[in-house]
Amino acid sequence: MRLTFADGDDIELKANRLREACKCAHCTRARIDGVFPEQFDDIKIGQFSFMGGYAINIAFSDGHARGIYPWAFLVGLSDARIDIQD
Ligand SMILES: [Zn+2]
């Protein structure tokens, strides 16, 4: 997924990274219970919709569609990825 912001920032995020970072109640609970998958191979973004101009809701190919990703959170995810590459 590629996002281009009005200020010119351009970030790219892979579906598995977004899926791993899902902060919905279901995934948060799964992490606490230790049953959250460590990785999501072959996951794809099914569709996404805008949430009131501050976030997007992403539906993944595994059927999970509860994740809400505010813009700042998405930018943070991409920064983390860049840090790892440095
Ligand atoms: Zn989730």
PDB file of the backbone (N, CA, C, O) and the ligand in Angstrom, with CONECT records:
HET     ZN  A 101       1
ATOM      1  N   MET A   1       0.847  -1.184   0.000  1.00  0.00           N
ATOM      2  CA  MET A   1       0.000   0.000   0.000  1.00  0.00           C
ATOM      3  C   MET A   1       0.885   1.239   0.000  1.00  0.00           C
ATOM      4  O   MET A   1       1.856   1.318   0.753  1.00  0.00           O
ATOM      5  N   ARG A   2       0.557   2.169  -0.818  1.00  0.00           N
ATOM      6  CA  ARG A   2       1.322   3.409  -0.878  1.00  0.00           C
ATOM      7  C   ARG A   2       0.401   4.566  -0.527  1.00  0.00           C
ATOM      8  O   ARG A   2      -0.720   4.665  -1.026  1.00  0.00           O
ATOM      9  N   LEU A   3       0.901   5.444   0.346  1.00  0.00           N
ATOM     10  CA  LEU A   3       0.126   6.608   0.744  1.00  0.00           C
ATOM     11  C   LEU A   3       0.901   7.863   0.387  1.00  0.00           C
ATOM     12  O   LEU A   3       2.097   7.973   0.658  1.00  0.00           O
ATOM     13  N   THR A   4       0.214   8.787  -0.212  1.00  0.00           N
ATOM     14  CA  THR A   4       0.855  10.073  -0.484  1.00  0.00           C
ATOM     15  C   THR A   4       0.079  11.154   0.259  1.00  0.00           C
ATOM     16  O   THR A   4      -1.122  11.328   0.055  1.00  0.00           O
ATOM     17  N   PHE A   5       0.785  11.873   1.121  1.00  0.00           N
ATOM     18  CA  PHE A   5       0.139  12.910   1.916  1.00  0.00           C
ATOM     19  C   PHE A   5       0.214  14.256   1.212  1.00  0.00           C
ATOM     20  O   PHE A   5       1.039  14.480   0.327  1.00  0.00           O
ATOM     21  N   ALA A   6      -0.664  15.128   1.631  1.00  0.00           N
ATOM     22  CA  ALA A   6      -0.753  16.432   0.988  1.00  0.00           C
ATOM     23  C   ALA A   6       0.543  17.236   1.125  1.00  0.00           C
ATOM     24  O   ALA A   6       0.838  18.094   0.293  1.00  0.00           O
ATOM     25  N   ASP A   7       1.316  16.953   2.183  1.00  0.00           N
ATOM     26  CA  ASP A   7       2.561  17.709   2.365  1.00  0.00           C
ATOM     27  C   ASP A   7       3.725  17.095   1.582  1.00  0.00           C
ATOM     28  O   ASP A   7       4.865  17.549   1.686  1.00  0.00           O
ATOM     29  N   GLY A   8       3.420  16.060   0.799  1.00  0.00           N
ATOM     30  CA  GLY A   8       4.448  15.488  -0.060  1.00  0.00           C
ATOM     31  C   GLY A   8       5.081  14.212   0.459  1.00  0.00           C
ATOM     32  O   GLY A   8       5.808  13.535  -0.268  1.00  0.00           O
ATOM     33  N   ASP A   9       4.805  13.875   1.727  1.00  0.00           N
ATOM     34  CA  ASP A   9       5.345  12.630   2.264  1.00  0.00           C
ATOM     35  C   ASP A   9       4.765  11.441   1.519  1.00  0.00           C
ATOM     36  O   ASP A   9       3.580  11.418   1.186  1.00  0.00           O
ATOM     37  N   ASP A  10       5.592  10.481   1.267  1.00  0.00           N
ATOM     38  CA  ASP A  10       5.181   9.319   0.500  1.00  0.00           C
ATOM     39  C   ASP A  10       5.661   8.085   1.251  1.00  0.00           C
ATOM     40  O   ASP A  10       6.865   7.871   1.387  1.00  0.00           O
ATOM     41  N   ILE A  11       4.740   7.282   1.733  1.00  0.00           N
ATOM     42  CA  ILE A  11       5.151   6.105   2.493  1.00  0.00           C
ATOM     43  C   ILE A  11       4.568   4.852   1.868  1.00  0.00           C
ATOM     44  O   ILE A  11       3.513   4.883   1.234  1.00  0.00           O
ATOM     45  N   GLU A  12       5.270   3.762   2.057  1.00  0.00           N
ATOM     46  CA  GLU A  12       4.816   2.502   1.501  1.00  0.00           C
ATOM     47  C   GLU A  12       4.830   1.463   2.614  1.00  0.00           C
ATOM     48  O   GLU A  12       5.821   1.324   3.332  1.00  0.00           O
ATOM     49  N   LEU A  13       3.734   0.741   2.752  1.00  0.00           N
ATOM     50  CA  LEU A  13       3.609  -0.247   3.820  1.00  0.00           C
ATOM     51  C   LEU A  13       3.107  -1.560   3.252  1.00  0.00           C
ATOM     52  O   LEU A  13       2.161  -1.587   2.464  1.00  0.00           O
ATOM     53  N   LYS A  14       3.738  -2.631   3.651  1.00  0.00           N
ATOM     54  CA  LYS A  14       3.303  -3.940   3.172  1.00  0.00           C
ATOM     55  C   LYS A  14       2.123  -4.444   3.991  1.00  0.00           C
ATOM     56  O   LYS A  14       1.977  -4.103   5.164  1.00  0.00           O
ATOM     57  N   ALA A  15       1.291  -5.252   3.365  1.00  0.00           N
ATOM     58  CA  ALA A  15       0.081  -5.744   4.018  1.00  0.00           C
ATOM     59  C   ALA A  15       0.408  -6.526   5.288  1.00  0.00           C
ATOM     60  O   ALA A  15      -0.290  -6.384   6.292  1.00  0.00           O
ATOM     61  N   ASN A  16       1.459  -7.350   5.260  1.00  0.00           N
ATOM     62  CA  ASN A  16       1.739  -8.150   6.452  1.00  0.00           C
ATOM     63  C   ASN A  16       2.172  -7.263   7.628  1.00  0.00           C
ATOM     64  O   ASN A  16       1.871  -7.559   8.784  1.00  0.00           O
ATOM     65  N   ARG A  17       2.879  -6.179   7.314  1.00  0.00           N
ATOM     66  CA  ARG A  17       3.291  -5.266   8.386  1.00  0.00           C
ATOM     67  C   ARG A  17       2.070  -4.590   9.004  1.00  0.00           C
ATOM     68  O   ARG A  17       1.996  -4.423  10.221  1.00  0.00           O
ATOM     69  N   LEU A  18       1.132  -4.210   8.177  1.00  0.00           N
ATOM     70  CA  LEU A  18      -0.087  -3.577   8.676  1.00  0.00           C
ATOM     71  C   LEU A  18      -0.900  -4.565   9.505  1.00  0.00           C
ATOM     72  O   LEU A  18      -1.445  -4.211  10.550  1.00  0.00           O
ATOM     73  N   ARG A  19      -0.974  -5.788   9.035  1.00  0.00           N
ATOM     74  CA  ARG A  19      -1.757  -6.809   9.735  1.00  0.00           C
ATOM     75  C   ARG A  19      -1.139  -7.115  11.101  1.00  0.00           C
ATOM     76  O   ARG A  19      -1.852  -7.264  12.094  1.00  0.00           O
ATOM     77  N   GLU A  20       0.198  -7.208  11.142  1.00  0.00           N
ATOM     78  CA  GLU A  20       0.900  -7.467  12.396  1.00  0.00           C
ATOM     79  C   GLU A  20       0.695  -6.341  13.396  1.00  0.00           C
ATOM     80  O   GLU A  20       0.711  -6.561  14.607  1.00  0.00           O
ATOM     81  N   ALA A  21       0.502  -5.140  12.880  1.00  0.00           N
ATOM     82  CA  ALA A  21       0.406  -3.970  13.748  1.00  0.00           C
ATOM     83  C   ALA A  21      -1.021  -3.652  14.159  1.00  0.00           C
ATOM     84  O   ALA A  21      -1.258  -2.651  14.835  1.00  0.00           O
ATOM     85  N   CYS A  22      -1.971  -4.481  13.765  1.00  0.00           N
ATOM     86  CA  CYS A  22      -3.377  -4.200  14.063  1.00  0.00           C
ATOM     87  C   CYS A  22      -3.582  -4.001  15.552  1.00  0.00           C
ATOM     88  O   CYS A  22      -3.140  -4.807  16.370  1.00  0.00           O
ATOM     89  N   LYS A  23      -4.263  -2.908  15.890  1.00  0.00           N
ATOM     90  CA  LYS A  23      -4.446  -2.570  17.302  1.00  0.00           C
ATOM     91  C   LYS A  23      -5.898  -2.744  17.758  1.00  0.00           C
ATOM     92  O   LYS A  23      -6.279  -2.215  18.802  1.00  0.00           O
ATOM     93  N   CYS A  24      -6.690  -3.455  17.017  1.00  0.00           N
ATOM     94  CA  CYS A  24      -8.081  -3.616  17.410  1.00  0.00           C
ATOM     95  C   CYS A  24      -8.172  -4.459  18.683  1.00  0.00           C
ATOM     96  O   CYS A  24      -7.198  -5.102  19.075  1.00  0.00           O
ATOM     97  N   ALA A  25      -9.322  -4.457  19.314  1.00  0.00           N
ATOM     98  CA  ALA A  25      -9.506  -5.163  20.582  1.00  0.00           C
ATOM     99  C   ALA A  25      -9.238  -6.655  20.423  1.00  0.00           C
ATOM    100  O   ALA A  25      -8.666  -7.291  21.309  1.00  0.00           O
ATOM    101  N   HIS A  26      -9.650  -7.199  19.302  1.00  0.00           N
ATOM    102  CA  HIS A  26      -9.470  -8.628  19.056  1.00  0.00           C
ATOM    103  C   HIS A  26      -7.988  -8.997  19.019  1.00  0.00           C
ATOM    104  O   HIS A  26      -7.572  -9.963  19.659  1.00  0.00           O
ATOM    105  N   CYS A  27      -7.194  -8.234  18.274  1.00  0.00           N
ATOM    106  CA  CYS A  27      -5.764  -8.542  18.150  1.00  0.00           C
ATOM    107  C   CYS A  27      -5.015  -8.234  19.446  1.00  0.00           C
ATOM    108  O   CYS A  27      -4.084  -8.951  19.814  1.00  0.00           O
ATOM    109  N   THR A  28      -5.417  -7.177  20.130  1.00  0.00           N
ATOM    110  CA  THR A  28      -4.796  -6.846  21.411  1.00  0.00           C
ATOM    111  C   THR A  28      -5.026  -7.980  22.397  1.00  0.00           C
ATOM    112  O   THR A  28      -4.117  -8.372  23.129  1.00  0.00           O
ATOM    113  N   ARG A  29      -6.234  -8.499  22.412  1.00  0.00           N
ATOM    114  CA  ARG A  29      -6.574  -9.624  23.286  1.00  0.00           C
ATOM    115  C   ARG A  29      -5.747 -10.869  22.910  1.00  0.00           C
ATOM    116  O   ARG A  29      -5.263 -11.588  23.784  1.00  0.00           O
ATOM    117  N   ALA A  30      -5.597 -11.104  21.619  1.00  0.00           N
ATOM    118  CA  ALA A  30      -4.848 -12.273  21.163  1.00  0.00           C
ATOM    119  C   ALA A  30      -3.383 -12.173  21.592  1.00  0.00           C
ATOM    120  O   ALA A  30      -2.761 -13.181  21.926  1.00  0.00           O
ATOM    121  N   ARG A  31      -2.832 -10.949  21.581  1.00  0.00           N
ATOM    122  CA  ARG A  31      -1.442 -10.764  22.023  1.00  0.00           C
ATOM    123  C   ARG A  31      -1.320 -11.077  23.514  1.00  0.00           C
ATOM    124  O   ARG A  31      -0.380 -11.745  23.944  1.00  0.00           O
ATOM    125  N   ILE A  32      -2.277 -10.587  24.290  1.00  0.00           N
ATOM    126  CA  ILE A  32      -2.254 -10.842  25.735  1.00  0.00           C
ATOM    127  C   ILE A  32      -2.330 -12.339  25.999  1.00  0.00           C
ATOM    128  O   ILE A  32      -1.660 -12.856  26.894  1.00  0.00           O
ATOM    129  N   ASP A  33      -3.146 -13.028  25.218  1.00  0.00           N
ATOM    130  CA  ASP A  33      -3.312 -14.468  25.401  1.00  0.00           C
ATOM    131  C   ASP A  33      -2.186 -15.280  24.758  1.00  0.00           C
ATOM    132  O   ASP A  33      -2.132 -16.501  24.912  1.00  0.00           O
ATOM    133  N   GLY A  34      -1.297 -14.610  24.047  1.00  0.00           N
ATOM    134  CA  GLY A  34      -0.174 -15.296  23.419  1.00  0.00           C
ATOM    135  C   GLY A  34      -0.555 -16.123  22.205  1.00  0.00           C
ATOM    136  O   GLY A  34       0.167 -17.045  21.828  1.00  0.00           O
ATOM    137  N   VAL A  35      -1.685 -15.799  21.592  1.00  0.00           N
ATOM    138  CA  VAL A  35      -2.120 -16.566  20.421  1.00  0.00           C
ATOM    139  C   VAL A  35      -2.089 -15.736  19.134  1.00  0.00           C
ATOM    140  O   VAL A  35      -2.600 -16.154  18.095  1.00  0.00           O
ATOM    141  N   PHE A  36      -1.480 -14.560  19.228  1.00  0.00           N
ATOM    142  CA  PHE A  36      -1.402 -13.721  18.026  1.00  0.00           C
ATOM    143  C   PHE A  36      -0.311 -14.269  17.116  1.00  0.00           C
ATOM    144  O   PHE A  36       0.810 -14.483  17.578  1.00  0.00           O
ATOM    145  N   PRO A  37      -0.600 -14.505  15.836  1.00  0.00           N
ATOM    146  CA  PRO A  37       0.410 -15.066  14.933  1.00  0.00           C
ATOM    147  C   PRO A  37       1.649 -14.173  14.845  1.00  0.00           C
ATOM    148  O   PRO A  37       1.538 -12.947  14.872  1.00  0.00           O
ATOM    149  N   GLU A  38       2.812 -14.781  14.741  1.00  0.00           N
ATOM    150  CA  GLU A  38       4.044 -14.001  14.653  1.00  0.00           C
ATOM    151  C   GLU A  38       4.195 -13.348  13.294  1.00  0.00           C
ATOM    152  O   GLU A  38       4.804 -12.285  13.172  1.00  0.00           O
ATOM    153  N   GLN A  39       3.655 -13.967  12.300  1.00  0.00           N
ATOM    154  CA  GLN A  39       3.739 -13.363  10.977  1.00  0.00           C
ATOM    155  C   GLN A  39       2.549 -13.787  10.124  1.00  0.00           C
ATOM    156  O   GLN A  39       1.874 -14.783  10.387  1.00  0.00           O
ATOM    157  N   PHE A  40       2.331 -12.989   9.103  1.00  0.00           N
ATOM    158  CA  PHE A  40       1.199 -13.234   8.206  1.00  0.00           C
ATOM    159  C   PHE A  40       1.735 -13.337   6.787  1.00  0.00           C
ATOM    160  O   PHE A  40       1.816 -12.343   6.065  1.00  0.00           O
ATOM    161  N   ASP A  41       2.096 -14.539   6.402  1.00  0.00           N
ATOM    162  CA  ASP A  41       2.595 -14.717   5.043  1.00  0.00           C
ATOM    163  C   ASP A  41       1.434 -14.664   4.056  1.00  0.00           C
ATOM    164  O   ASP A  41       0.320 -15.099   4.348  1.00  0.00           O
ATOM    165  N   ASP A  42       1.721 -14.128   2.904  1.00  0.00           N
ATOM    166  CA  ASP A  42       0.744 -14.103   1.804  1.00  0.00           C
ATOM    167  C   ASP A  42      -0.522 -13.304   2.102  1.00  0.00           C
ATOM    168  O   ASP A  42      -1.530 -13.441   1.410  1.00  0.00           O
ATOM    169  N   ILE A  43      -0.457 -12.462   3.146  1.00  0.00           N
ATOM    170  CA  ILE A  43      -1.655 -11.662   3.429  1.00  0.00           C
ATOM    171  C   ILE A  43      -1.728 -10.509   2.422  1.00  0.00           C
ATOM    172  O   ILE A  43      -0.712  -9.972   1.981  1.00  0.00           O
ATOM    173  N   LYS A  44      -2.956 -10.154   2.081  1.00  0.00           N
ATOM    174  CA  LYS A  44      -3.152  -9.045   1.150  1.00  0.00           C
ATOM    175  C   LYS A  44      -4.214  -8.105   1.706  1.00  0.00           C
ATOM    176  O   LYS A  44      -5.044  -8.480   2.535  1.00  0.00           O
ATOM    177  N   ILE A  45      -4.157  -6.892   1.226  1.00  0.00           N
ATOM    178  CA  ILE A  45      -5.187  -5.935   1.597  1.00  0.00           C
ATOM    179  C   ILE A  45      -6.369  -6.149   0.674  1.00  0.00           C
ATOM    180  O   ILE A  45      -6.238  -6.069  -0.548  1.00  0.00           O
ATOM    181  N   GLY A  46      -7.540  -6.425   1.271  1.00  0.00           N
ATOM    182  CA  GLY A  46      -8.729  -6.626   0.467  1.00  0.00           C
ATOM    183  C   GLY A  46      -9.283  -5.293   0.015  1.00  0.00           C
ATOM    184  O   GLY A  46      -9.373  -5.010  -1.180  1.00  0.00           O
ATOM    185  N   GLN A  47      -9.651  -4.482   0.983  1.00  0.00           N
ATOM    186  CA  GLN A  47     -10.134  -3.157   0.650  1.00  0.00           C
ATOM    187  C   GLN A  47      -9.968  -2.278   1.868  1.00  0.00           C
ATOM    188  O   GLN A  47      -9.775  -2.764   2.983  1.00  0.00           O
ATOM    189  N   PHE A  48     -10.044  -1.004   1.648  1.00  0.00           N
ATOM    190  CA  PHE A  48      -9.989  -0.100   2.791  1.00  0.00           C
ATOM    191  C   PHE A  48     -10.974   1.035   2.594  1.00  0.00           C
ATOM    192  O   PHE A  48     -11.380   1.358   1.477  1.00  0.00           O
ATOM    193  N   SER A  49     -11.345   1.632   3.725  1.00  0.00           N
ATOM    194  CA  SER A  49     -12.281   2.742   3.662  1.00  0.00           C
ATOM    195  C   SER A  49     -11.813   3.840   4.606  1.00  0.00           C
ATOM    196  O   SER A  49     -11.138   3.579   5.601  1.00  0.00           O
ATOM    197  N   PHE A  50     -12.179   5.051   4.282  1.00  0.00           N
ATOM    198  CA  PHE A  50     -11.772   6.189   5.094  1.00  0.00           C
ATOM    199  C   PHE A  50     -12.690   6.338   6.303  1.00  0.00           C
ATOM    200  O   PHE A  50     -13.906   6.167   6.222  1.00  0.00           O
ATOM    201  N   MET A  51     -12.050   6.665   7.431  1.00  0.00           N
ATOM    202  CA  MET A  51     -12.779   6.821   8.682  1.00  0.00           C
ATOM    203  C   MET A  51     -12.746   8.295   9.095  1.00  0.00           C
ATOM    204  O   MET A  51     -11.811   8.733   9.765  1.00  0.00           O
ATOM    205  N   GLY A  52     -13.731   9.030   8.708  1.00  0.00           N
ATOM    206  CA  GLY A  52     -13.856  10.410   9.164  1.00  0.00           C
ATOM    207  C   GLY A  52     -12.650  11.297   8.912  1.00  0.00           C
ATOM    208  O   GLY A  52     -12.460  12.289   9.617  1.00  0.00           O
ATOM    209  N   GLY A  53     -11.835  10.965   7.926  1.00  0.00           N
ATOM    210  CA  GLY A  53     -10.738  11.831   7.558  1.00  0.00           C
ATOM    211  C   GLY A  53      -9.499  11.735   8.423  1.00  0.00           C
ATOM    212  O   GLY A  53      -8.515  12.420   8.147  1.00  0.00           O
ATOM    213  N   TYR A  54      -9.509  10.900   9.474  1.00  0.00           N
ATOM    214  CA  TYR A  54      -8.340  10.821  10.350  1.00  0.00           C
ATOM    215  C   TYR A  54      -7.679   9.454  10.307  1.00  0.00           C
ATOM    216  O   TYR A  54      -6.591   9.275  10.854  1.00  0.00           O
ATOM    217  N   ALA A  55      -8.318   8.493   9.669  1.00  0.00           N
ATOM    218  CA  ALA A  55      -7.795   7.129   9.695  1.00  0.00           C
ATOM    219  C   ALA A  55      -8.381   6.327   8.541  1.00  0.00           C
ATOM    220  O   ALA A  55      -9.308   6.767   7.861  1.00  0.00           O
ATOM    221  N   ILE A  56      -7.816   5.137   8.336  1.00  0.00           N
ATOM    222  CA  ILE A  56      -8.440   4.215   7.400  1.00  0.00           C
ATOM    223  C   ILE A  56      -8.706   2.889   8.098  1.00  0.00           C
ATOM    224  O   ILE A  56      -7.976   2.473   8.997  1.00  0.00           O
ATOM    225  N   ASN A  57      -9.757   2.253   7.660  1.00  0.00           N
ATOM    226  CA  ASN A  57     -10.093   0.909   8.114  1.00  0.00           C
ATOM    227  C   ASN A  57      -9.676  -0.036   6.996  1.00  0.00           C
ATOM    228  O   ASN A  57     -10.047   0.154   5.838  1.00  0.00           O
ATOM    229  N   ILE A  58      -8.893  -1.068   7.357  1.00  0.00           N
ATOM    230  CA  ILE A  58      -8.376  -1.986   6.350  1.00  0.00           C
ATOM    231  C   ILE A  58      -8.981  -3.371   6.527  1.00  0.00           C
ATOM    232  O   ILE A  58      -9.004  -3.915   7.631  1.00  0.00           O
ATOM    233  N   ALA A  59      -9.470  -3.933   5.429  1.00  0.00           N
ATOM    234  CA  ALA A  59      -9.946  -5.319   5.424  1.00  0.00           C
ATOM    235  C   ALA A  59      -8.882  -6.170   4.749  1.00  0.00           C
ATOM    236  O   ALA A  59      -8.467  -5.882   3.627  1.00  0.00           O
ATOM    237  N   PHE A  60      -8.439  -7.229   5.441  1.00  0.00           N
ATOM    238  CA  PHE A  60      -7.374  -8.082   4.920  1.00  0.00           C
ATOM    239  C   PHE A  60      -7.938  -9.348   4.286  1.00  0.00           C
ATOM    240  O   PHE A  60      -9.100  -9.712   4.472  1.00  0.00           O
ATOM    241  N   SER A  61      -7.063  -9.997   3.533  1.00  0.00           N
ATOM    242  CA  SER A  61      -7.486 -11.200   2.810  1.00  0.00           C
ATOM    243  C   SER A  61      -7.780 -12.374   3.738  1.00  0.00           C
ATOM    244  O   SER A  61      -8.381 -13.357   3.306  1.00  0.00           O
ATOM    245  N   ASP A  62      -7.362 -12.293   5.022  1.00  0.00           N
ATOM    246  CA  ASP A  62      -7.694 -13.373   5.964  1.00  0.00           C
ATOM    247  C   ASP A  62      -9.062 -13.150   6.597  1.00  0.00           C
ATOM    248  O   ASP A  62      -9.466 -13.902   7.484  1.00  0.00           O
ATOM    249  N   GLY A  63      -9.772 -12.125   6.149  1.00  0.00           N
ATOM    250  CA  GLY A  63     -11.106 -11.876   6.650  1.00  0.00           C
ATOM    251  C   GLY A  63     -11.157 -10.907   7.821  1.00  0.00           C
ATOM    252  O   GLY A  63     -12.234 -10.522   8.276  1.00  0.00           O
ATOM    253  N   HIS A  64      -9.978 -10.516   8.305  1.00  0.00           N
ATOM    254  CA  HIS A  64      -9.939  -9.596   9.441  1.00  0.00           C
ATOM    255  C   HIS A  64     -10.119  -8.167   8.951  1.00  0.00           C
ATOM    256  O   HIS A  64      -9.369  -7.706   8.091  1.00  0.00           O
ATOM    257  N   ALA A  65     -11.100  -7.471   9.489  1.00  0.00           N
ATOM    258  CA  ALA A  65     -11.394  -6.130   8.981  1.00  0.00           C
ATOM    259  C   ALA A  65     -11.699  -5.138  10.093  1.00  0.00           C
ATOM    260  O   ALA A  65     -12.413  -4.156   9.887  1.00  0.00           O
ATOM    261  N   ARG A  66     -11.148  -5.405  11.277  1.00  0.00           N
ATOM    262  CA  ARG A  66     -11.461  -4.526  12.407  1.00  0.00           C
ATOM    263  C   ARG A  66     -10.430  -3.438  12.632  1.00  0.00           C
ATOM    264  O   ARG A  66     -10.666  -2.502  13.397  1.00  0.00           O
ATOM    265  N   GLY A  67      -9.294  -3.555  11.975  1.00  0.00           N
ATOM    266  CA  GLY A  67      -8.209  -2.621  12.260  1.00  0.00           C
ATOM    267  C   GLY A  67      -8.484  -1.216  11.768  1.00  0.00           C
ATOM    268  O   GLY A  67      -8.901  -1.006  10.629  1.00  0.00           O
ATOM    269  N   ILE A  68      -8.242  -0.260  12.645  1.00  0.00           N
ATOM    270  CA  ILE A  68      -8.358   1.149  12.279  1.00  0.00           C
ATOM    271  C   ILE A  68      -6.974   1.767  12.418  1.00  0.00           C
ATOM    272  O   ILE A  68      -6.340   1.661  13.468  1.00  0.00           O
ATOM    273  N   TYR A  69      -6.518   2.403  11.368  1.00  0.00           N
ATOM    274  CA  TYR A  69      -5.147   2.909  11.311  1.00  0.00           C
ATOM    275  C   TYR A  69      -5.147   4.417  11.109  1.00  0.00           C
ATOM    276  O   TYR A  69      -5.326   4.900   9.991  1.00  0.00           O
ATOM    277  N   PRO A  70      -4.945   5.166  12.201  1.00  0.00           N
ATOM    278  CA  PRO A  70      -4.846   6.629  12.048  1.00  0.00           C
ATOM    279  C   PRO A  70      -3.621   6.982  11.209  1.00  0.00           C
ATOM    280  O   PRO A  70      -2.657   6.218  11.156  1.00  0.00           O
ATOM    281  N   TRP A  71      -3.660   8.126  10.565  1.00  0.00           N
ATOM    282  CA  TRP A  71      -2.554   8.534   9.687  1.00  0.00           C
ATOM    283  C   TRP A  71      -1.222   8.521  10.427  1.00  0.00           C
ATOM    284  O   TRP A  71      -0.228   7.992   9.928  1.00  0.00           O
ATOM    285  N   ALA A  72      -1.211   9.115  11.638  1.00  0.00           N
ATOM    286  CA  ALA A  72       0.051   9.226  12.385  1.00  0.00           C
ATOM    287  C   ALA A  72       0.626   7.844  12.692  1.00  0.00           C
ATOM    288  O   ALA A  72       1.842   7.651  12.692  1.00  0.00           O
ATOM    289  N   PHE A  73      -0.259   6.894  12.953  1.00  0.00           N
ATOM    290  CA  PHE A  73       0.179   5.528  13.243  1.00  0.00           C
ATOM    291  C   PHE A  73       0.821   4.906  12.006  1.00  0.00           C
ATOM    292  O   PHE A  73       1.834   4.213  12.108  1.00  0.00           O
ATOM    293  N   LEU A  74       0.233   5.152  10.846  1.00  0.00           N
ATOM    294  CA  LEU A  74       0.788   4.627   9.594  1.00  0.00           C
ATOM    295  C   LEU A  74       2.163   5.229   9.307  1.00  0.00           C
ATOM    296  O   LEU A  74       3.085   4.534   8.880  1.00  0.00           O
ATOM    297  N   VAL A  75       2.279   6.515   9.545  1.00  0.00           N
ATOM    298  CA  VAL A  75       3.574   7.171   9.323  1.00  0.00           C
ATOM    299  C   VAL A  75       4.602   6.584  10.288  1.00  0.00           C
ATOM    300  O   VAL A  75       5.749   6.348   9.907  1.00  0.00           O
ATOM    301  N   GLY A  76       4.196   6.350  11.528  1.00  0.00           N
ATOM    302  CA  GLY A  76       5.099   5.759  12.509  1.00  0.00           C
ATOM    303  C   GLY A  76       5.568   4.379  12.093  1.00  0.00           C
ATOM    304  O   GLY A  76       6.737   4.036  12.266  1.00  0.00           O
ATOM    305  N   LEU A  77       4.667   3.595  11.548  1.00  0.00           N
ATOM    306  CA  LEU A  77       5.033   2.259  11.081  1.00  0.00           C
ATOM    307  C   LEU A  77       6.087   2.337   9.978  1.00  0.00           C
ATOM    308  O   LEU A  77       7.035   1.552   9.956  1.00  0.00           O
ATOM    309  N   SER A  78       5.915   3.275   9.081  1.00  0.00           N
ATOM    310  CA  SER A  78       6.855   3.382   7.970  1.00  0.00           C
ATOM    311  C   SER A  78       8.203   3.880   8.475  1.00  0.00           C
ATOM    312  O   SER A  78       9.241   3.457   7.965  1.00  0.00           O
ATOM    313  N   ASP A  79       8.210   4.763   9.458  1.00  0.00           N
ATOM    314  CA  ASP A  79       9.470   5.242  10.029  1.00  0.00           C
ATOM    315  C   ASP A  79      10.236   4.091  10.660  1.00  0.00           C
ATOM    316  O   ASP A  79      11.453   3.987  10.509  1.00  0.00           O
ATOM    317  N   ALA A  80       9.515   3.225  11.372  1.00  0.00           N
ATOM    318  CA  ALA A  80      10.153   2.091  12.026  1.00  0.00           C
ATOM    319  C   ALA A  80      10.817   1.211  10.981  1.00  0.00           C
ATOM    320  O   ALA A  80      11.919   0.707  11.198  1.00  0.00           O
ATOM    321  N   ARG A  81      10.158   1.027   9.858  1.00  0.00           N
ATOM    322  CA  ARG A  81      10.700   0.180   8.805  1.00  0.00           C
ATOM    323  C   ARG A  81      11.989   0.791   8.253  1.00  0.00           C
ATOM    324  O   ARG A  81      12.963   0.084   7.996  1.00  0.00           O
ATOM    325  N   ILE A  82      11.981   2.100   8.077  1.00  0.00           N
ATOM    326  CA  ILE A  82      13.156   2.774   7.543  1.00  0.00           C
ATOM    327  C   ILE A  82      14.312   2.678   8.538  1.00  0.00           C
ATOM    328  O   ILE A  82      15.462   2.483   8.144  1.00  0.00           O
ATOM    329  N   ASP A  83      14.002   2.818   9.835  1.00  0.00           N
ATOM    330  CA  ASP A  83      15.046   2.716  10.859  1.00  0.00           C
ATOM    331  C   ASP A  83      15.739   1.359  10.793  1.00  0.00           C
ATOM    332  O   ASP A  83      16.962   1.269  10.906  1.00  0.00           O
ATOM    333  N   ILE A  84      14.950   0.314  10.611  1.00  0.00           N
ATOM    334  CA  ILE A  84      15.519  -1.026  10.552  1.00  0.00           C
ATOM    335  C   ILE A  84      16.471  -1.137   9.362  1.00  0.00           C
ATOM    336  O   ILE A  84      17.509  -1.793   9.452  1.00  0.00           O
ATOM    337  N   GLN A  85      16.118  -0.499   8.257  1.00  0.00           N
ATOM    338  CA  GLN A  85      16.960  -0.592   7.067  1.00  0.00           C
ATOM    339  C   GLN A  85      18.256   0.188   7.213  1.00  0.00           C
ATOM    340  O   GLN A  85      19.259  -0.142   6.579  1.00  0.00           O
ATOM    341  N   ASP A  86      18.236   1.229   8.053  1.00  0.00           N
ATOM    342  CA  ASP A  86      19.469   1.977   8.288  1.00  0.00           C
ATOM    343  C   ASP A  86      20.418   1.077   9.065  1.00  0.00           C
ATOM    344  O   ASP A  86      21.534   1.486   9.386  1.00  0.00           O
TER     345      ASP A  86
HETATM  346 ZN    ZN A 101      -7.083  -6.674  14.616  1.00  0.00          ZN2+
END
